[in-house]
Amino acid sequence: MPELLLELFSEEIPARFQRRAADDLRKAVTNALVDAGLVYEGAKAFVTPRRLALTVTGLPARSPDTREEKKGPKVGAPQPAIDGFLRAAGLSSIYQAKVESDPKKGDFYVAHINKPGAEAVELLSGILPKILTDFPWAKSMRWGNGSFNWVRPLRAITATFGAENEEPVVIPFGTNQVSSGQTTYGHRFLAPEPIRVRRFDDYVAALERAKVVLDIDRRKDIIKTDAEQLAFAQGLTVINDEGLLEEVAGLVEWPVVMMGSFDPDFLRLPEEVIIATIRANQKCFCLRDANGKLAPNFIITANTEATDGGAVITAGNERVIRARLSDAVFFYDGDLALPLEHGLPKLEETVFHAKLGSQFARVERLVKLAAEIAPQVGADPERAKRAAMLAKADLTTGMVGEFPELQGLMGRYYAAAQGEPADIATAVEMHYKPLGPTDRVPTEPTSIAVALADKLDLLTGFWAIDEKPTGSRDPFALRRAALGVIRIISENNLKLPLQVEPDLLAFFHDRLKVSLRDAGARHDLVDAVISTDSNDILQVTQRAEALSALLSSADGQNLLAGYKRGANILAAEEKKDGKPFSGTVDQDALKLPEETALAIAVDAVHAAVSSHVAANDYKGAMAELATLRAPVDAFFTAVLVNDADPVVRINRLNLLARLRDTMHLVADFSKVAG
């Protein structure tokens, strides 16, 4: 069957846009093909710095003929309804429609519309230009005199269609004075001559000969493998950096790996500074020696095969890195010359938010809040206050001004260098964390106090000025802050009730549900253990875990079934009687041994569960509930709840209410599916 080859050749596409663009192109074309009736076998997209490419295999030569039945109005309907039906069905007269009968609805018009198929090339010539016009680049530009937008100037379009043993045809279309054809180009410097292509297989082979590796994942593998082998030969290892690897693979079409070096004297800088400098400015990988220490070497990925073996390229990178590291030394020594707290007055000049004051005002709030939290997490209030006071001071340093991503980390280095206790220095770095689901969580008490203060101040502050996340918009990363609070509390097993307004507490509940569900908890179990006033994160987490364990057992599943049966009976009878049942059981009105046994068991379990809950032992509480399975099963087997004697009936309903209330001590079982 025929295949489609599409290549959009342009000036350099930013690396950060490439993978998304390839996926967008594949989805846009294949969706349009299906809509046009062109069902395909497979599709794959590729991207290099200068091209987006797509191959779609197993396409039919033309779309199939279709027959559609369109139901119209009743016979005798008003003329406007008839006219609308004719327009929608493409008919010129109502006599072209058929009349069909329905026993209930009577006679109505039906149009049978035959749509002949179309040649695939004809369909594609209409599909492809629209996809290019509507392509969802994050940023695009215009050039020349045209109105067409693309990420960078588009230079050529290859669009061919044909079967394997046939000469393909060019799908005719154009945009912004660029018309489709069969011509592409190889590497900008190593093989810039035009290349005529027919279909995907010879296209890939021709590009390879022209020093272009089409597949970005293959370029990544080449860079990674060659870098590791080059490092291994020197007794070194490459520091893994997936983000940088993805970016570098998007900067080159023909990756060539080489190694450079820098003066070992620069190793007196914190290694994070060296890595950030080399990564940010030269897109190079750093290395470690056999002892795990940073080595004075780096890996370069060039986009060309140099005739001198890369000597000039290496020397140029070494020269730039030497200058950058010299700047870093200047900033580092200048920062060390002044105590960290000397930067605090400068924070008064930095606006945190127009409605929330300066960064210094925020530091004052952090100091106060950290001192309040400290005793609840086992931290010394004075040390927490000191750490909170220094937490933002590195924002005024030269190093953080150059590399904002090092804030907190540089504060730790500077605090340690000026003799601050280790826990305070650590808290300066860790108070920002966790920054994501895989980031570290503070574990030392001082760090925990300041990290919680930082996130709670952020949340309460923006809630106070009504700057809350809406939809996908969250410019102040408040969702991340809430998840950070949840992780700090739950992973450190902290009993720390959140004293926040109901609206913010509900926001925490939403984030907690997301966190628990991501950890594998069932959504209904999460809902069962969260109530509107649940402000103890650890308690909710432990209840969800314990409830999950209970319901994974046979006893738990049968108990849930008994609960559901009893709850349904109660709901029906309370609605009929117009009042709730209190759960107060009259022992003298118990007639059968099974209801007596259940009443005794429920009283005992109620007391035991209350004791376990008070001690935050939710596994123990759930284990006590599990013992109710046998008496509950026996009760529903032998006892008729709605007895003819009203006194007996009400007493049995109160017994079920007592069972329900006992189970609700740990979770709202009515929200559990099953």
N, C-alpha and C positions, 0 to 999 in steps of 0.2 A: 504493500500500500504506500501511497505517497507520504513524504515528510515535508515539514516546514522548517526552513532555516531563516532565522532573523538575527541580524546584527546591527546595533546602533553604535556607530563609531564616532567618538567625540574627543574633545580635549579632556585633560585629566579630571576624572570624577573623584571628589573627596573620599578618602578611605572610609570615613564613618558612614557614608551613604550607600556603599557598594552592595553589601550583602542584602540589605533591605530592598534595594532597587531590583536586584535579580529576582527576589521572591515576588515583588509586586508585579514585575513584568510577566512572570510565569502565571500568576493568578489571573491577571487581567486578560491575557490572551486565551488561556484555557477556558475561563468562564464565558468569554465571548464566543468561543468556538462551540461550546455546548449549547448556548442560547441560540446559535444559528443552525443547530442540528448537525454539526460536524463533530461526532464522537470520536475521540482519539484513543490511542493505546498508552502512550507515555509522553512525558514532557520534562525537560530539565533546563534550567537557566544557569548561565555562567557570567562572570564579571571579572574584568581587569581594570587597571586605572583608565584605560582609554576605550573600553567597549562593554556593552551589555549584549549578551547573546542568548538565544533561545532555540532549542530544537524540540519539535513536536512530531512524534512518530505515529504511524498507523492511522493517518487521516484518510477519509474517503475522498474521491475525486469530486464528488458533488453531494449536496445535502439531499436527504430522501424527500419524496413527495409525501404530503400529509393531508389528512382529511379531518376536518374539525366540525363538530356539531354545536351550533349556537342556539340556545333556547330563547325564544322571543316572547312578546306579550300575548295575552289571550285574544282569541278572535273577537272582533268587535271593540277592541281597546281604542281609546282616543287617538286621533291622528298624530299628535306629537310623540306618543309612545311608539307608534308604528314607524314614524320617520327616524327616530333615534335608533331603533332596531335595524332598519335598513342601512343606515350609515355605519353602524358598528359591524354589520355582517358584510358590508361591501356590495349590497344588492341595489339594483335600480328600481325594482318593483316588488311589491308584496307577493305577486304571483310567482316570483322565483323561489319563494319559501314554501315549505310543506306544512300541512296542518296535521297535527297529531292530537290524540285524545287521551285524557287522564280521567279515570272514573270519579275522582274527587274534585279536580280542578277544572274539568271541562276541556274544550278545544283550545289549542295554542299553536302559535307559529314556531317552526324550527327551520333554521338555515343550515344546509350542509355545504361547507366551504372547502373546496379542494385547492390546496396550495402546492404548486409544482416546486420541486427542489431547484437549487441553483448551483452553478459551478463553484467549487471551493475557491478558486483563484478570484472569481468575482466577489464572493463574500469577504475574502481576506483583504481585498483592495479597499473595502469599505470599513472593515474592522480595525485594521492596523493604524491608519492615520488618526482615528478617534482615540485609540489607546495612547498614542504619543501626545496628543493634545491634552488629554485629561490625566497624564501621568502624575502621581502624587509625590513629587520631589519636596523635601522639607524646605529647600531653597532652590530657586531657579533664576534664570537670567534670559534676557533678549540680546540679540546681536544683529548687526547689519540693519537692513530696512524692514525686516519681517516682524510679525507679531507673535511668532512661535516662541514658547518658553521651553528651555531645557536646562539641565543642571550646569552644563558648560556648552560652548558652541558645538553643534552637531555637524560632522564633516562628511559622513557617508552612511548610506543605508544599504545593507545587503538583505534581500528578501527573495528567497527561491522556494519553489514548490515542485515536487516531482517524485516519481517512483525511482527505485534504486537503479534500474537498468535503462532509464530514460534521461534525455537531456532535460533538466528542470527548466521551468519557465520563471521569469521574474514577475513577482506580484507588483503590478503598477500602482504606485502612489508616490506622493512627495509632500514635503513640508519645508517652508522657509528656504526655498530655492535649492533644496537637497532632494534629489529623486532617487528612488530605489534602483538597485542594480545588482551586480555580482562581484563588486570590487571592494576588497578590504586592504588593510595595510598591516605590516608586521611591526617589529620593535622600532621605536622612533629613531634610534641611533644605529642599531646593529643591522637592521634589515628594513629600511623605510620604503622600499619599492612596492608598488601596487601588486595585489595578488587577486587573481580571478578564482572564485570558488563556485562549486556546483551544489554540494550538499554537505551535511555535517561532518561525515568522516574525512573527506578530503580537506574540509575547512580546518579541522583540528590539526591534521598532519601538516598542512601548509603553514599554519601559525607556529607550530613547533619548530619547523625548519627556519622560520623567520624570527626565532628567539622570543616567542610568546608562549607562556604556560597559561592556558585558558582557565583552568579550574583553580579557584582561590584556595581550596583546601589542599590541593596538591602543592601549590606554592608554599603554603604553611608547612607542609611536611618536609619540603626541600630545605627551607630555612632552618627548621628545628633540627633535622637530622644532620645537616652540614655544620651547623653551629655546635651541636653536641660532639661531633667527631673532631672538629677543630679544637674545641676546648679540652677534650679527653687527651689529645696528643700533647697538650701542655700541662697535664695533670690538674686540670680545672674542670668545674661544672658550671653550666649556664643557670642563672637564676630564672626560674619559671615565671613568665609574665604573659598570660594568655591574651590580655588586652593589647599589649604591645605587639605580640605576634600577629594578631588579626590586623592591626593597623599597618604594620610593615608589609604584610602580604598584599595589602591594598595600595601600596606605593610603588610596587615593582611588577614588571611583566616577566622579567628573566632574572630571578634572584641569584646573586653571587655573594657568598659569605666570606668575610675576611676578619682578621683580628687586629686591634690596635691596643695601645697601652698609654698610661699616663704616669706622671711622677708619683712614686710611692709616698712621698711626703704629704700628698693630699689625703692620705688615709687617716690622718688625725681628725678629719671631719667626721661627723656622724655618718654611718654608712647610708642612712636613708637620704641624706642630703646629696651624696655622690650619685646614688641611684636615680634620684629625682632629676638631678642636673643632666645626667647623661641620657636619661629616658626622654625628658621633655624637650631638650634642645636638639639632640642628634638622632633620636629614635633608635638608640643602640641598646643592646642587652649587656648587663653586667655579669660578672663571674665571681665564683668563690674558689678558694684554694682547697687543698686536701683537709685542712683543719676547720673548714666552714667559714673562714674569714673572707671578707671582701678582697678580691685580687685587684691589682692595678692594671687591669685589662678590660677590654670590652669587645663586643661583636658588632660588626657593621654589616648591613645588608645593602649591597649596591644593586643598581639596575642595569649593569653593563659588564661586559668582559673587557677589562683594561689590558692594553698591550704590555704594560709594565708590571703586570701581576697585581695591580691594585696599590702600588706604592704611593702614588700621588693622592688617591682617594683616602688611604689610611692616614697619610701625613696631614691632609686637610682636616679630617675629623679629629685627629689628635690635637691640632692647633686650636680648633674651636673649643674642644673640651678643656684644654689647659686654661684657656681664657675664662671659660665659664666657672671652672673650679677655683680659679684665682678670685673671681668675684665672690664666690661662696665663702672662701676663707676670709675675705674682707668683711662680709656681713657677719659671719660667725664670731670673729674676734671682736668686732664692734659691739655685738650684742652681749658678749661675755664681759665686756668692760663695765657694764652697768648692771646693778642688781635688777632682777626681773620686775620687782614692784615699782621701780622708777618709771615704768611704762604706764602705770595706772592713770596718772593725770591726763595722758593723751587720749584715754578712752572717753573722757568727758567731751572730746571734740568729735567723737564718732557716733553718729546716730544709729541706734539699733533699729528703731521704728519710730515714725513721726508721732504716733500716739502712745508709745511705750518708753520714750526717752532715749538717753544715750547708752552706750555700752557700759559706762561706769555705773549708771543707775541700775542696770541689770546686774552688775557684779554685786552691788549693795543688796539687792534682793536675794541673790544666790547665797551670800554670806549668812543672811538671816534664816533662809529656808534650810540650808545645809545644817545649821546648828540645831534646828528643830527636828530634823530627820535623824541626826546622828545617834541619839540615844536609842532610837527604835531599831537601828541596824547594827548596834554594837560598836559604834565609832565614838571617838572622843570629840565632843562638840568644838573645842578650841582648835584641834587639828583640822577638823572639817571646815571651820571658818577660815583658817589660814589657806587651806587648799582652794577653797572657793574664791578667796580674794585674789589668788595668783592665777586662777584658771584661764582668764582671758587676757592676761598681761602680755603673752607672746604675740598677740595680734598687732602690737606696735613695733615688733622687732623687724630688722632688715631682712632676716632670713624668711620669715613668714610672709613679709611683703612681696618677696620674690617667688616663693613657693607656698601659696595659701593652703595647699593640701597637707602641709607639714604642721599646721596649727595643732596645738596640744602636744604633739611629739617634741617639737623644739622647746616648748615650755617645760617638759620633763627634763630635757638635757640641761637647760639653763638653771632650773630649780635645783637639780642635783649638783651642778657645778658650784652654785653659791652656798651649798651646805644645808639645804632643806632636808628634813628627814625623808627617808625613802618612800614612806606611805603618802606623804604630801606631794612629792615629785611625781609619783605614779598617778595620783588622783588628777593632777593637772592634765596628763595625757588621756587618761581613761574616762574623764567626765563626758567626753563627746560620744562615747561608745554605748551600745552597739549602733553602728551606722547602717546595718543591714542584717538580713537573716543569717548570714554566715560569719558575721563579725564577732569578735570577742566581747564577752560581757564582763564588766567590772566584778571582781570577787573580794577585794580588800574592803573592809568597812569604810574607811575614809573615802575611797573611790566611789563606793556605792552611794554614800550620802550626797556627794557632790554631783554625781551623774543623775541621780533622781531629782535633785534640786534643779539642775539645769533643764531637764525635760518637763518637769511639772511647772516650773516658772514659764517656760515657753508656751505650754498648753493653756494654763490659766490666764496668762497675759493676753493671748490672741482670742481666747473665748470672751474675755472681758470687753474687748473692743469689737466683738462680733466679726472677726476675721477667721471664719471656719472653712474647712475644706468643702468644696462643692463639686460633685461629680468626679472627674479625673483631675480637677484643678486643686493643687495643694502646694502653693509656692513656698510656704514656710516649713514644709516637711513635717506637718503635725501628725500625720498618720505614722510616720517613722518614729517620732518621739513617743507616741503612745505605745507602739509595739516595743520600743526600747524599755519603757517602764515595765511593761508586762514581762519581758524576758529577764530583766534584772531581778524582779521580785520572785518569779517562778523558779528561775535557775539557781537562785541563792536561798530558796526556801524561806522567804521572809514573810512574816505575818505583819503586813503593813496596810491597814485599811486606808483607802483613798478618801480624803476629806475634800471632795470637789462638788460642784453644783450638779444637779440631776442631769442637765443636758450634756455636760462633759462626761459624767459617769456613763451615760448611754453610749457616748462615742467610744469610751474604753471597752464597753461591752461588745460593740461591733468589732473592734480590733481584736479583742480576746477570742471572739468566735472565729475570726479569720486565722488567728494563731493556732488555736486548738484544731481546727479543721485541717490546716496545713500539716499538723503533726499526726493526722490520721484519725482524729475523733469524729464520730458520727454527728451530723448537724443536729439531729433530734436530741441526742444526749447532752450536747452543749446547751441547747435551749432549756432542757429540763433542769439544769443546775444553775442557771442564771435567772435571777429575779430582778425587778426594777431597782431594788436597793442593795444589790450584791456589790459591795465595795472592797471585798477581800479577794484579790487576784489569786493568791495561793490557795485559798479555800475552794474557789470555783474550779481551779485546775485539778486539785486533789479529788474533788467530788466527781468530776468528769471521768477521771481515771478509775476511781472506785466503782462508779456506776457501769462503766464499760466492762470491767472485770466481772461484776455481778451478772450482767445480762449475757455474758459469754458462756455462762454455766447453765446446765439444765434446770437447776433450782431457780435461778434468776428468771429464766424464760417462763417457767410455769407460774412463778409468783407474779410476774407481769400480767400473764393471762388472767389470773385470779383477780388482780387489782382492776384490770380493765372491766371484767365482768361485774365486780362489785361497784365500781365507779359508775358504770352505765345504769345499774339498778338504782343507785342513789340519785343520779341526775334525773331519771324519769320520775321517781317518787317525790323528790323535792319539788319538781315542777308541778306535779299533781297536787301535792299538799300545800304548795305556796310558801314553804319555809325550809330552811336547812336543818339537818339533823345534827345534834350537838356532839355526839360521840360519848355521851354519858350512858354507861351500861348498867342496868339494874340486874344484879346477880340473881335476885329471886325470880326474875321473869325468864331466866334461861331454862328451857325445857329439855333440850336434847344434849347428850354428852359431847357431840361434835361442836356445838356452839359454846358450850362451857369451856371446852379445851381451847377453842380459838380465843375466847375472851381472856383466859389466863395467859395464853401465849402472847397476845397482843400487849397486855399490860406489862409483862416481863420485858418484852422486846422494846416497848416504848421507853421504859426506864433505861435499858442498856444503851439504846441508840442515842438518847439524850446525853448520856454520860460520855459516849464516844465522840459525839459531835462537839461537846464542850471541850474535849481534849484534842480537837482537830484530827481525830483518828477516823477517817472516813472509810478506810478499808474495813476497820473493825465494825463500824456502823452497818456497812453493807453486808458483812458476814452475819450479823444479828438478824437483818431482814431476811436473809436466805433461809433461816430456820423456820420462817413462817410458811414455807411452801406446803409442808405436810398438813398442818391444821387448816390452812386455807382450802386445799384440795378436798379434805374430808368434809369441811363445812358445806361446800357447794354440791358435794355428792349426796349428803344426807339431809340437808336443811332446806326447807321452803321458806324463803325470806318473807314473802307476802302471805303470812298466815292469816286465817280467818279471824283470829283473836287480835283486835287492834293493839292491845298492850304488847303481845308477843311480837307483832309486826314491827311496831315502832322500836322496840328494844333491839331487834335484829338489824334494823336499819342503822340504829346508833352504833351497833357493833361494827358494821361496815364503815361507818364514818370514822370510828376509832382506828380501824385498820388503815383507811385512807390517810388520816392525819399523821399516823405513825410513819408511814412511808414517805410522806411529804416533809418529814424532818430532814431528809437528806436530798431529796430531789422531787420535782413535780413530774410524777410518772405519767400524768395525763398527756404530756408532750412527747412521750417516747412512742415511736412507731412500733407496731406489732400487736 
